[in-house]
Amino acid sequence: MQTINLKDEAQVYFTAHYPKASAEEIQKQVEDWEHKISVGKSLVTFFTERVGTVEHKKILDVGFGNGGICIAFNQAGAVMSGLDVDQALKDIADRHVASHGAHVDLRIYDGTNFPYDDDSFDAVVSFSVLEHVTDAEKVISEMLRVLKPGGRILLTLPNKYYPKETHTLLYGVSYLPHNLANAYIRLFDRSPLEDDNLHFYSYFDIVYILKKTGVPYELVYKDMTQASGVKKFVARVLQKMNIHYTVFLKQLIFIIEKK
C-alpha cells in the first residue's frame, strides 16, 4: 500500500497554485486537507440520515480535491466516482486513495461537461466546490442530467451573506462588487478572486439557478439540526415559505431530488 504525507502535499500544492495567498490562507487549506477524511465520515453520517443509504449506491463527488471525501464514502460502502479539473489534484488524490486501499474512479473534466451518460448515478455530492466553478448553472444542470430520477444531490457552499468570507478569511468581501472586493483583498495581501476562481452565491441565487436548468426537481427539507424554541419556530415558518433555514447560516445546504 502506498503512503502519502498529505500535509506536505498540501503545502506544496497550494503554495504553487496560489502564489499570492497569505500564510494564513495556505495554512487553512493545509489543515482542511489533513482533516478531509474525518470530515468525510461526518458527511457520510449526514448523508445517511438526510439523503439516503450509502452502501452499494453509485455516488459522484463533483470536485474531489485530495480524494478524502471519496475515500470516506467508499469505505462506507458506496461505489464512488469523482470529477475535478486539475491533473495535479488528480495525481495527489490517486495516491491518497491508494494509500487507504479505497476504490474510486477519479476523472478530469473540462469544468463544464461531465463524462457520463444520463441517469448514471444514484446520488451526487459536492462540498464547497460550486463557488469555484466558472458556470454554476451548467454544472448544476450536469449534476441533474447524470442523476437517476428519484436520486438526490447533496450540495453545500459558503453563504454569500455570511460576514466572514471562508477563503480569504476577510469580513465583508462577498458583499462587494468584484473590483472593490479585489481592491480590499489586495490591502490585506490575500489571494485575488481570480486565482481561486471564486464566486459568491446566496440561497436565492442557487434556487434561481436550479429553476433556470429547466430540469424538474424538488428541494427536500428534512431537519438538519436539533433546533428548539425560537429557532425551530423560525425554521418551520421559513419552510412554509419554501425557504430552508440555512439561508442564514455560514454554509448553505441543499438536498435536491430529481423528479
C-alpha positions as CSV (number, residue, x, y, z in Angstrom):
1,M,0.0,0.0,0.0
2,Q,1.3,3.4,-0.9
3,T,2.0,6.1,1.7
4,I,1.4,9.8,1.4
5,N,2.3,12.8,3.5
6,L,-0.8,14.8,3.0
7,K,0.4,17.9,4.9
8,D,3.5,18.2,2.7
9,E,1.5,17.6,-0.4
10,A,-1.0,20.3,0.5
11,Q,1.8,22.8,1.4
12,V,3.5,22.3,-2.0
13,Y,0.2,22.3,-4.0
14,F,-1.3,25.4,-2.5
15,T,1.9,27.4,-2.4
16,A,2.5,26.6,-6.1
17,H,-1.1,27.3,-7.3
18,Y,-1.9,30.3,-5.1
19,P,1.3,32.4,-5.1
20,K,-0.4,35.5,-3.8
21,A,-2.1,33.7,-0.9
22,S,-1.2,34.7,2.6
23,A,0.4,32.3,5.0
24,E,-3.0,32.2,6.9
25,E,-4.8,31.2,3.8
26,I,-2.3,28.5,2.9
27,Q,-2.4,27.1,6.5
28,K,-6.2,26.9,6.4
29,Q,-6.1,24.9,3.2
30,V,-3.4,22.6,4.7
31,E,-5.5,22.0,7.8
32,D,-8.6,21.3,5.7
33,W,-6.8,18.7,3.7
34,E,-5.4,17.0,6.8
35,H,-8.9,16.6,8.2
36,K,-10.7,15.8,5.0
37,I,-11.3,12.1,5.7
38,S,-12.7,12.7,9.2
39,V,-14.9,15.4,7.7
40,G,-15.9,13.0,5.0
41,K,-17.0,10.4,7.7
42,S,-19.2,13.1,9.3
43,L,-20.7,13.9,5.8
44,V,-21.4,10.2,5.3
45,T,-23.5,10.2,8.5
46,F,-25.2,13.4,7.4
47,F,-25.9,11.9,4.0
48,T,-27.3,8.7,5.5
49,E,-29.6,10.5,7.9
50,R,-31.0,13.0,5.5
51,V,-30.4,11.8,1.9
52,G,-30.4,8.0,2.0
53,T,-28.4,4.9,2.3
54,V,-24.8,4.9,1.1
55,E,-24.0,1.2,0.8
56,H,-23.9,-0.1,-2.8
57,K,-25.1,3.2,-4.2
58,K,-23.3,4.8,-7.2
59,I,-22.3,8.3,-6.0
60,L,-20.5,11.0,-7.8
61,D,-18.3,13.6,-6.0
62,V,-18.0,16.8,-8.0
63,G,-14.8,18.5,-7.1
64,F,-12.9,15.6,-5.4
65,G,-9.9,17.7,-4.2
66,N,-7.5,15.4,-2.4
67,G,-9.9,12.5,-2.6
68,G,-10.7,12.4,1.1
69,I,-14.5,12.6,0.7
70,C,-14.4,9.8,-1.9
71,I,-12.4,7.7,0.5
72,A,-14.8,8.1,3.4
73,F,-17.9,7.3,1.2
74,N,-16.2,4.3,-0.4
75,Q,-15.2,2.9,3.0
76,A,-18.8,3.2,4.0
77,G,-19.8,1.0,1.0
78,A,-20.5,3.5,-1.8
79,V,-19.4,2.9,-5.4
80,M,-17.6,6.2,-5.8
81,S,-16.6,8.3,-8.8
82,G,-15.1,11.8,-8.7
83,L,-14.5,14.7,-11.0
84,D,-12.1,17.6,-10.9
85,V,-10.4,20.0,-13.3
86,D,-6.8,19.8,-12.2
87,Q,-4.4,17.0,-13.2
88,A,-2.1,17.9,-10.3
89,L,-5.0,17.3,-7.9
90,K,-5.9,14.0,-9.5
91,D,-2.3,12.8,-9.1
92,I,-2.4,13.6,-5.4
93,A,-5.9,12.1,-5.0
94,D,-4.9,8.9,-6.8
95,R,-2.0,8.5,-4.3
96,H,-4.3,9.4,-1.4
97,V,-7.0,6.9,-2.4
98,A,-4.4,4.1,-3.0
99,S,-2.8,4.8,0.4
100,H,-6.2,4.0,2.1
101,G,-6.9,0.9,-0.1
102,A,-10.0,2.6,-1.4
103,H,-11.5,2.1,-4.9
104,V,-12.6,5.3,-6.6
105,D,-12.9,6.2,-10.3
106,L,-11.3,9.7,-10.5
107,R,-11.6,11.6,-13.7
108,I,-10.6,15.0,-15.0
109,Y,-13.2,17.1,-16.9
110,D,-13.3,20.4,-18.6
111,G,-15.3,22.2,-15.9
112,T,-18.4,22.1,-18.0
113,N,-19.4,18.7,-19.4
114,F,-19.5,15.6,-17.3
115,P,-18.1,12.5,-19.0
116,Y,-21.0,10.3,-18.0
117,D,-24.3,9.1,-19.6
118,D,-27.7,10.4,-18.5
119,D,-29.1,8.8,-15.3
120,S,-25.8,7.2,-14.3
121,F,-25.7,7.9,-10.5
122,D,-28.0,7.2,-7.5
123,A,-26.7,10.4,-5.8
124,V,-24.3,13.3,-6.5
125,V,-22.4,15.2,-3.7
126,S,-20.4,18.4,-3.9
127,F,-19.0,20.1,-0.9
128,S,-17.7,23.7,-1.0
129,V,-16.9,23.4,-4.7
130,L,-19.6,25.3,-6.6
131,E,-18.2,28.7,-5.6
132,H,-15.1,27.8,-7.7
133,V,-16.7,26.8,-11.0
134,T,-17.0,29.2,-13.9
135,D,-20.5,28.3,-15.0
136,A,-22.6,27.2,-11.9
137,E,-25.8,26.8,-14.0
138,K,-24.1,24.4,-16.4
139,V,-22.5,22.3,-13.6
140,I,-25.8,22.0,-11.7
141,S,-27.5,21.1,-15.0
142,E,-24.9,18.3,-15.5
143,M,-25.4,17.1,-11.9
144,L,-29.1,16.7,-12.6
145,R,-28.5,15.1,-16.0
146,V,-26.3,12.3,-14.7
147,L,-28.5,11.7,-11.7
148,K,-31.2,9.0,-11.9
149,P,-34.8,10.1,-11.5
150,G,-35.6,9.9,-7.8
151,G,-31.9,10.4,-6.9
152,R,-30.7,13.2,-4.8
153,I,-27.9,15.9,-4.8
154,L,-26.3,16.9,-1.6
155,L,-24.8,20.4,-2.3
156,T,-23.0,22.7,0.1
157,L,-21.3,26.0,-0.5
158,P,-20.5,29.2,1.5
159,N,-23.2,31.7,2.1
160,K,-22.6,35.0,0.3
161,Y,-24.2,36.9,3.2
162,Y,-22.2,35.4,6.0
163,P,-20.0,38.2,7.3
164,K,-16.6,36.4,7.3
165,E,-15.7,35.0,3.9
166,T,-14.3,31.5,4.2
167,H,-11.5,31.6,1.7
168,T,-9.9,35.0,2.1
169,L,-10.8,35.0,5.8
170,L,-11.8,38.6,5.5
171,Y,-15.1,40.2,6.6
172,G,-17.5,41.6,4.0
173,V,-15.6,40.6,0.9
174,S,-18.6,38.8,-0.6
175,Y,-20.8,41.9,-0.1
176,L,-18.7,44.0,-2.5
177,P,-18.7,44.3,-6.3
178,H,-15.9,42.3,-7.9
179,N,-13.4,45.2,-8.4
180,L,-13.9,46.6,-4.9
181,A,-13.6,43.1,-3.5
182,N,-10.2,42.6,-5.2
183,A,-9.0,46.0,-4.0
184,Y,-10.0,45.2,-0.4
185,I,-8.2,41.8,-0.8
186,R,-5.0,43.5,-2.0
187,L,-5.0,45.7,1.1
188,F,-4.6,42.6,3.2
189,D,-2.2,40.7,0.8
190,R,-4.7,37.9,0.2
191,S,-5.2,35.7,-2.9
192,P,-7.2,37.5,-5.7
193,L,-10.6,36.2,-6.6
194,E,-9.3,35.0,-10.0
195,D,-6.6,32.8,-8.5
196,D,-9.2,30.7,-6.8
197,N,-11.9,31.3,-9.5
198,L,-14.0,32.4,-6.5
199,H,-17.7,33.4,-6.8
200,F,-20.3,34.2,-4.2
201,Y,-23.8,32.9,-4.0
202,S,-26.8,33.3,-1.8
203,Y,-29.5,30.8,-1.1
204,F,-31.8,32.6,-3.6
205,D,-29.1,32.6,-6.3
206,I,-28.9,28.8,-6.1
207,V,-32.7,28.4,-6.2
208,Y,-32.8,30.7,-9.3
209,I,-30.1,28.7,-11.0
210,L,-32.0,25.5,-10.3
211,K,-35.1,26.9,-11.9
212,K,-33.1,28.0,-14.9
213,T,-31.9,24.5,-15.6
214,G,-35.4,23.5,-16.7
215,V,-35.0,20.1,-15.0
216,P,-37.9,19.1,-12.7
217,Y,-36.6,18.9,-9.1
218,E,-37.8,19.2,-5.5
219,L,-35.9,20.7,-2.6
220,V,-36.0,18.3,0.3
221,Y,-36.5,20.0,3.7
222,K,-35.5,17.4,6.3
223,D,-34.5,18.7,9.7
224,M,-30.8,19.5,9.7
225,T,-30.4,20.4,13.4
226,Q,-31.9,19.6,16.7
227,A,-33.2,23.2,16.9
228,S,-35.8,24.0,19.5
229,G,-37.8,27.1,20.7
230,V,-37.5,30.2,18.6
231,K,-35.0,28.6,16.1
232,K,-37.4,25.7,15.5
233,F,-40.3,28.1,15.0
234,V,-38.3,30.3,12.5
235,A,-37.3,27.1,10.6
236,R,-40.9,26.0,10.3
237,V,-42.1,29.4,9.2
238,L,-39.4,29.5,6.5
239,Q,-40.3,26.0,5.4
240,K,-43.9,27.1,4.9
241,M,-42.4,29.8,2.6
242,N,-40.4,27.1,0.8
243,I,-37.2,28.5,2.2
244,H,-34.7,26.5,4.2
245,Y,-33.2,28.0,7.3
246,T,-29.7,27.5,6.0
247,V,-30.4,30.8,4.2
248,F,-29.0,32.4,7.4
249,L,-26.1,30.1,8.0
250,K,-22.4,30.2,7.2
251,Q,-22.8,27.2,4.9
252,L,-25.7,26.7,2.5
253,I,-27.0,23.2,2.4
254,F,-29.3,21.9,-0.4
255,I,-30.8,18.4,-0.8
256,I,-32.2,18.3,-4.3
257,E,-34.3,15.4,-5.7
258,K,-34.6,14.9,-9.4
259,K,-38.2,14.2,-10.4
